[in-house]
């Protein structure tokens, strides 16, 4: 069960286990593929 969190313009994908919180992926939402704005 992955969880997604959006902090400012960052998307964070993480999941919680008994050992703690593991960050799976983090990327900048402003740099989405196919959609580039400057």
N, CA, C, O and CB atoms as a CASP TS submission, in Angstrom:
PFRMAT TS
TARGET T0000
AUTHOR 0000-0000-0000
METHOD Language model
MODEL 1
PARENT N/A
ATOM      1  N   UNK     1       0.836  -1.217   0.000  1.00  0.00           N
ATOM      2  CA  UNK     1       0.000   0.000   0.000  1.00  0.00           C
ATOM      3  C   UNK     1       0.862   1.255   0.000  1.00  0.00           C
ATOM      4  O   UNK     1       1.280   1.737   1.052  1.00  0.00           O
ATOM      5  CB  UNK     1      -0.941   0.013   1.222  1.00  0.00           C
ATOM      6  N   UNK     2       1.113   1.763  -1.166  1.00  0.00           N
ATOM      7  CA  UNK     2       1.939   2.955  -1.269  1.00  0.00           C
ATOM      8  C   UNK     2       1.119   4.195  -0.924  1.00  0.00           C
ATOM      9  O   UNK     2      -0.086   4.252  -1.167  1.00  0.00           O
ATOM     10  CB  UNK     2       2.536   3.079  -2.680  1.00  0.00           C
ATOM     11  N   UNK     3       1.785   5.162  -0.366  1.00  0.00           N
ATOM     12  CA  UNK     3       1.114   6.419  -0.063  1.00  0.00           C
ATOM     13  C   UNK     3       1.792   7.530  -0.846  1.00  0.00           C
ATOM     14  O   UNK     3       3.003   7.510  -1.065  1.00  0.00           O
ATOM     15  CB  UNK     3       1.136   6.719   1.464  1.00  0.00           C
ATOM     16  N   UNK     4       0.992   8.494  -1.262  1.00  0.00           N
ATOM     17  CA  UNK     4       1.565   9.616  -1.997  1.00  0.00           C
ATOM     18  C   UNK     4       1.337  10.901  -1.210  1.00  0.00           C
ATOM     19  O   UNK     4       0.258  11.138  -0.667  1.00  0.00           O
ATOM     20  CB  UNK     4       0.948   9.723  -3.418  1.00  0.00           C
ATOM     21  N   UNK     5       2.360  11.703  -1.164  1.00  0.00           N
ATOM     22  CA  UNK     5       2.254  12.983  -0.476  1.00  0.00           C
ATOM     23  C   UNK     5       2.818  14.070  -1.373  1.00  0.00           C
ATOM     24  O   UNK     5       3.850  13.889  -2.019  1.00  0.00           O
ATOM     25  CB  UNK     5       2.994  12.951   0.888  1.00  0.00           C
ATOM     26  N   UNK     6       2.131  15.198  -1.404  1.00  0.00           N
ATOM     27  CA  UNK     6       2.604  16.315  -2.212  1.00  0.00           C
ATOM     28  C   UNK     6       3.042  17.431  -1.277  1.00  0.00           C
ATOM     29  O   UNK     6       2.228  18.028  -0.572  1.00  0.00           O
ATOM     30  CB  UNK     6       1.502  16.811  -3.199  1.00  0.00           C
ATOM     31  N   UNK     7       4.345  17.701  -1.283  1.00  0.00           N
ATOM     32  CA  UNK     7       4.886  18.766  -0.447  1.00  0.00           C
ATOM     33  C   UNK     7       5.365  19.873  -1.369  1.00  0.00           C
ATOM     34  O   UNK     7       6.339  19.703  -2.102  1.00  0.00           O
ATOM     35  CB  UNK     7       6.046  18.248   0.474  1.00  0.00           C
ATOM     36  N   UNK     8       4.690  20.989  -1.331  1.00  0.00           N
ATOM     37  CA  UNK     8       4.955  22.086  -2.257  1.00  0.00           C
ATOM     38  C   UNK     8       4.849  21.552  -3.679  1.00  0.00           C
ATOM     39  O   UNK     8       3.762  21.163  -4.103  1.00  0.00           O
ATOM     40  CB  UNK     8       6.360  22.722  -1.999  1.00  0.00           C
ATOM     41  N   UNK     9       5.948  21.525  -4.423  1.00  0.00           N
ATOM     42  CA  UNK     9       5.881  21.021  -5.796  1.00  0.00           C
ATOM     43  C   UNK     9       6.560  19.668  -5.905  1.00  0.00           C
ATOM     44  O   UNK     9       6.901  19.227  -7.003  1.00  0.00           O
ATOM     45  CB  UNK     9       6.528  22.014  -6.769  1.00  0.00           C
ATOM     46  N   UNK    10       6.757  19.004  -4.766  1.00  0.00           N
ATOM     47  CA  UNK    10       7.409  17.699  -4.802  1.00  0.00           C
ATOM     48  C   UNK    10       6.398  16.599  -4.515  1.00  0.00           C
ATOM     49  O   UNK    10       5.577  16.707  -3.604  1.00  0.00           O
ATOM     50  CB  UNK    10       8.566  17.641  -3.792  1.00  0.00           C
ATOM     51  N   UNK    11       6.475  15.548  -5.303  1.00  0.00           N
ATOM     52  CA  UNK    11       5.637  14.382  -5.060  1.00  0.00           C
ATOM     53  C   UNK    11       6.485  13.334  -4.364  1.00  0.00           C
ATOM     54  O   UNK    11       7.558  12.975  -4.849  1.00  0.00           O
ATOM     55  CB  UNK    11       5.028  13.827  -6.387  1.00  0.00           C
ATOM     56  N   UNK    12       6.012  12.843  -3.234  1.00  0.00           N
ATOM     57  CA  UNK    12       6.758  11.848  -2.475  1.00  0.00           C
ATOM     58  C   UNK    12       5.927  10.575  -2.396  1.00  0.00           C
ATOM     59  O   UNK    12       4.780  10.585  -1.949  1.00  0.00           O
ATOM     60  CB  UNK    12       7.114  12.373  -1.051  1.00  0.00           C
ATOM     61  N   UNK    13       6.539   9.475  -2.843  1.00  0.00           N
ATOM     62  CA  UNK    13       5.881   8.173  -2.751  1.00  0.00           C
ATOM     63  C   UNK    13       6.560   7.393  -1.633  1.00  0.00           C
ATOM     64  O   UNK    13       7.774   7.190  -1.651  1.00  0.00           O
ATOM     65  CB  UNK    13       5.946   7.391  -4.116  1.00  0.00           C
ATOM     66  N   UNK    14       5.763   6.960  -0.664  1.00  0.00           N
ATOM     67  CA  UNK    14       6.353   6.271   0.477  1.00  0.00           C
ATOM     68  C   UNK    14       5.393   5.215   1.001  1.00  0.00           C
ATOM     69  O   UNK    14       4.209   5.210   0.663  1.00  0.00           O
ATOM     70  CB  UNK    14       6.717   7.268   1.591  1.00  0.00           C
ATOM     71  N   UNK    15       5.919   4.324   1.828  1.00  0.00           N
ATOM     72  CA  UNK    15       5.059   3.367   2.494  1.00  0.00           C
ATOM     73  C   UNK    15       5.551   3.154   3.914  1.00  0.00           C
ATOM     74  O   UNK    15       6.735   3.310   4.215  1.00  0.00           O
ATOM     75  CB  UNK    15       5.014   2.035   1.723  1.00  0.00           C
ATOM     76  N   UNK    16       4.605   2.791   4.785  1.00  0.00           N
ATOM     77  CA  UNK    16       4.912   2.672   6.203  1.00  0.00           C
ATOM     78  C   UNK    16       4.963   1.205   6.601  1.00  0.00           C
ATOM     79  O   UNK    16       4.044   0.435   6.320  1.00  0.00           O
ATOM     80  CB  UNK    16       3.875   3.427   7.053  1.00  0.00           C
ATOM     81  N   UNK    17       6.065   0.831   7.266  1.00  0.00           N
ATOM     82  CA  UNK    17       6.194  -0.516   7.797  1.00  0.00           C
ATOM     83  C   UNK    17       6.499  -0.420   9.285  1.00  0.00           C
ATOM     84  O   UNK    17       6.653   0.671   9.833  1.00  0.00           O
ATOM     85  CB  UNK    17       7.299  -1.315   7.048  1.00  0.00           C
ATOM     86  N   UNK    18       6.583  -1.568   9.921  1.00  0.00           N
ATOM     87  CA  UNK    18       6.858  -1.567  11.356  1.00  0.00           C
ATOM     88  C   UNK    18       8.238  -0.992  11.643  1.00  0.00           C
ATOM     89  O   UNK    18       8.472  -0.414  12.704  1.00  0.00           O
ATOM     90  CB  UNK    18       6.750  -2.986  11.925  1.00  0.00           C
ATOM     91  N   UNK    19       9.158  -1.157  10.675  1.00  0.00           N
ATOM     92  CA  UNK    19      10.520  -0.666  10.884  1.00  0.00           C
ATOM     93  C   UNK    19      10.585   0.854  10.763  1.00  0.00           C
ATOM     94  O   UNK    19      11.484   1.496  11.306  1.00  0.00           O
ATOM     95  CB  UNK    19      11.478  -1.312   9.880  1.00  0.00           C
ATOM     96  N   UNK    20       9.614   1.418  10.041  1.00  0.00           N
ATOM     97  CA  UNK    20       9.625   2.870   9.872  1.00  0.00           C
ATOM     98  C   UNK    20       9.034   3.257   8.541  1.00  0.00           C
ATOM     99  O   UNK    20       8.332   2.475   7.899  1.00  0.00           O
ATOM    100  CB  UNK    20      11.040   3.418   9.994  1.00  0.00           C
ATOM    101  N   UNK    21       9.327   4.475   8.137  1.00  0.00           N
ATOM    102  CA  UNK    21       8.790   4.989   6.882  1.00  0.00           C
ATOM    103  C   UNK    21       9.867   4.904   5.812  1.00  0.00           C
ATOM    104  O   UNK    21      10.994   5.362   6.006  1.00  0.00           O
ATOM    105  CB  UNK    21       8.284   6.450   7.044  1.00  0.00           C
ATOM    106  N   UNK    22       9.504   4.312   4.681  1.00  0.00           N
ATOM    107  CA  UNK    22      10.462   4.164   3.593  1.00  0.00           C
ATOM    108  C   UNK    22      10.054   5.059   2.426  1.00  0.00           C
ATOM    109  O   UNK    22       8.917   5.018   1.958  1.00  0.00           O
ATOM    110  CB  UNK    22      10.560   2.686   3.140  1.00  0.00           C
ATOM    111  N   UNK    23      11.005   5.865   1.971  1.00  0.00           N
ATOM    112  CA  UNK    23      10.746   6.721   0.813  1.00  0.00           C
ATOM    113  C   UNK    23      11.025   5.914  -0.450  1.00  0.00           C
ATOM    114  O   UNK    23      12.138   5.429  -0.651  1.00  0.00           O
ATOM    115  CB  UNK    23      11.623   8.023   0.855  1.00  0.00           C
ATOM    116  N   UNK    24      10.020   5.776  -1.289  1.00  0.00           N
ATOM    117  CA  UNK    24      10.174   4.992  -2.510  1.00  0.00           C
ATOM    118  C   UNK    24      10.687   5.876  -3.641  1.00  0.00           C
ATOM    119  O   UNK    24      11.653   5.535  -4.323  1.00  0.00           O
ATOM    120  CB  UNK    24       8.838   4.332  -2.907  1.00  0.00           C
ATOM    121  N   UNK    25      10.029   7.010  -3.827  1.00  0.00           N
ATOM    122  CA  UNK    25      10.442   7.895  -4.903  1.00  0.00           C
ATOM    123  C   UNK    25      10.054   9.322  -4.558  1.00  0.00           C
ATOM    124  O   UNK    25       9.058   9.566  -3.877  1.00  0.00           O
ATOM    125  CB  UNK    25       9.812   7.465  -6.245  1.00  0.00           C
ATOM    126  N   UNK    26      10.850  10.250  -5.035  1.00  0.00           N
ATOM    127  CA  UNK    26      10.542  11.666  -4.854  1.00  0.00           C
ATOM    128  C   UNK    26      10.961  12.398  -6.123  1.00  0.00           C
ATOM    129  O   UNK    26      12.088  12.247  -6.594  1.00  0.00           O
ATOM    130  CB  UNK    26      11.266  12.258  -3.587  1.00  0.00           C
ATOM    131  N   UNK    27      10.051  13.186  -6.668  1.00  0.00           N
ATOM    132  CA  UNK    27      10.377  13.884  -7.899  1.00  0.00           C
ATOM    133  C   UNK    27       9.704  15.248  -7.922  1.00  0.00           C
ATOM    134  O   UNK    27       8.739  15.506  -7.203  1.00  0.00           O
ATOM    135  CB  UNK    27       9.957  13.055  -9.120  1.00  0.00           C
ATOM    136  N   UNK    28      10.243  16.103  -8.767  1.00  0.00           N
ATOM    137  CA  UNK    28       9.719  17.452  -8.880  1.00  0.00           C
ATOM    138  C   UNK    28       8.525  17.442  -9.827  1.00  0.00           C
ATOM    139  O   UNK    28       8.639  17.008 -10.974  1.00  0.00           O
ATOM    140  CB  UNK    28      10.812  18.434  -9.374  1.00  0.00           C
ATOM    141  N   UNK    29       7.400  17.913  -9.354  1.00  0.00           N
ATOM    142  CA  UNK    29       6.184  17.893 -10.165  1.00  0.00           C
ATOM    143  C   UNK    29       6.284  18.866 -11.332  1.00  0.00           C
ATOM    144  O   UNK    29       5.581  18.723 -12.332  1.00  0.00           O
ATOM    145  CB  UNK    29       4.965  18.230  -9.307  1.00  0.00           C
ATOM    146  N   UNK    30       7.161  19.854 -11.199  1.00  0.00           N
ATOM    147  CA  UNK    30       7.296  20.845 -12.272  1.00  0.00           C
ATOM    148  C   UNK    30       8.058  20.271 -13.455  1.00  0.00           C
ATOM    149  O   UNK    30       8.025  20.832 -14.550  1.00  0.00           O
ATOM    150  CB  UNK    30       8.003  22.102 -11.758  1.00  0.00           C
ATOM    151  N   UNK    31       8.748  19.149 -13.238  1.00  0.00           N
ATOM    152  CA  UNK    31       9.519  18.543 -14.325  1.00  0.00           C
ATOM    153  C   UNK    31       8.891  17.212 -14.723  1.00  0.00           C
ATOM    154  O   UNK    31       9.528  16.161 -14.656  1.00  0.00           O
ATOM    155  CB  UNK    31      11.000  18.342 -13.907  1.00  0.00           C
ATOM    156  N   UNK    32       7.633  17.282 -15.137  1.00  0.00           N
ATOM    157  CA  UNK    32       6.960  16.063 -15.564  1.00  0.00           C
ATOM    158  C   UNK    32       7.300  15.785 -17.019  1.00  0.00           C
ATOM    159  O   UNK    32       7.391  16.723 -17.811  1.00  0.00           O
ATOM    160  CB  UNK    32       5.430  16.176 -15.369  1.00  0.00           C
ATOM    161  N   UNK    33       7.487  14.542 -17.391  1.00  0.00           N
ATOM    162  CA  UNK    33       7.836  14.193 -18.772  1.00  0.00           C
ATOM    163  C   UNK    33       6.741  14.585 -19.752  1.00  0.00           C
ATOM    164  O   UNK    33       5.556  14.368 -19.496  1.00  0.00           O
ATOM    165  CB  UNK    33       8.113  12.702 -18.883  1.00  0.00           C
ATOM    166  N   UNK    34       7.144  15.160 -20.867  1.00  0.00           N
ATOM    167  CA  UNK    34       6.184  15.559 -21.884  1.00  0.00           C
ATOM    168  C   UNK    34       5.594  16.928 -21.619  1.00  0.00           C
ATOM    169  O   UNK    34       4.910  17.491 -22.475  1.00  0.00           O
ATOM    170  CB  UNK    34       5.084  14.548 -21.975  1.00  0.00           C
ATOM    171  N   UNK    35       5.851  17.461 -20.452  1.00  0.00           N
ATOM    172  CA  UNK    35       5.291  18.765 -20.113  1.00  0.00           C
ATOM    173  C   UNK    35       6.391  19.595 -19.461  1.00  0.00           C
ATOM    174  O   UNK    35       6.611  19.512 -18.252  1.00  0.00           O
ATOM    175  CB  UNK    35       4.046  18.627 -19.168  1.00  0.00           C
ATOM    176  N   UNK    36       7.072  20.388 -20.265  1.00  0.00           N
ATOM    177  CA  UNK    36       8.188  21.171 -19.731  1.00  0.00           C
ATOM    178  C   UNK    36       7.875  22.653 -19.840  1.00  0.00           C
ATOM    179  O   UNK    36       7.623  23.175 -20.926  1.00  0.00           O
ATOM    180  CB  UNK    36       9.502  20.841 -20.474  1.00  0.00           C
ATOM    181  N   UNK    37       7.896  23.312 -18.707  1.00  0.00           N
ATOM    182  CA  UNK    37       7.665  24.753 -18.690  1.00  0.00           C
ATOM    183  C   UNK    37       8.853  25.429 -18.029  1.00  0.00           C
ATOM    184  O   UNK    37       9.408  24.916 -17.057  1.00  0.00           O
ATOM    185  CB  UNK    37       6.342  25.106 -17.949  1.00  0.00           C
ATOM    186  N   UNK    38       9.240  26.580 -18.559  1.00  0.00           N
ATOM    187  CA  UNK    38      10.358  27.310 -17.957  1.00  0.00           C
ATOM    188  C   UNK    38       9.891  28.698 -17.525  1.00  0.00           C
ATOM    189  O   UNK    38      10.682  29.478 -16.993  1.00  0.00           O
ATOM    190  CB  UNK    38      11.550  27.420 -18.951  1.00  0.00           C
TER
END
